[in-house]
């Protein structure tokens, strides 16, 4: 895996979580700008998913097993879109809390992906 991409994705997820958490603190729902931020973070996770699959196809193996690695890659990719959808359905401050929680979860998944690959 690309360590730099994992770091950038994790930091972007934490920034998104802080931004959405600030909106929740101010009693605001998620706005269009939040969804643009979610799209950027999701794009980073998509790039990571593609790179991870390409590396597996080239014969590289994660230290802790391919199945768990692919599971975490897919979970990381779907984490922010799922949180974004739930925050879209819940148009109160709790939608912002949900988006913030999704960012924190993605950051934790990034750390775990780093460990699974053998970092």
C-alpha positions, 0 to 999 in steps of 0.5 A, a space after each residue: 500500500 501507499 503509506 502517503 495515500 493512507 495518511 492523506 486519506 486518514 487526515 482528510 477523514 479527520 478534517 471532515 469529522 472536525 468540520 461536520 462536528 463543528 456544524 453539529 456543535 453549532 446546531 446545523 445540519 450538513 450542507 452542500 459544502 459538507 457533501 462536497 467534502 465527503 465526495 473528496 474523501 470518498 474519492 481518496 478512498 476509491 483511489 486507495 481501493 483501486 491501488 490496493 486491488 492492483 497491488 494484490 493483482 500484481 502478486 503482493 500480499 498483505 501481512 495479515 491476509 488478503 480477505 481481511 485486507 479487501 474487507 477493510 478496503 471495501 469498508 473504508 470505501 463505503 464508510 463515508 457514502 453511508 454516513 453521507 446518506 444517513 446525514 442526508 436523511 436526517 436533516 438536523 444536527 444529528 446528520 452532522 454528528 453522523 457525518 462526523 462519526 463516519 469521518 472518525 470511523 474512516 480514520 480508524 479504518 485507515 490505521 487498521 489498513 496500514 497495520 494489515 498491510 504490514 506497516 
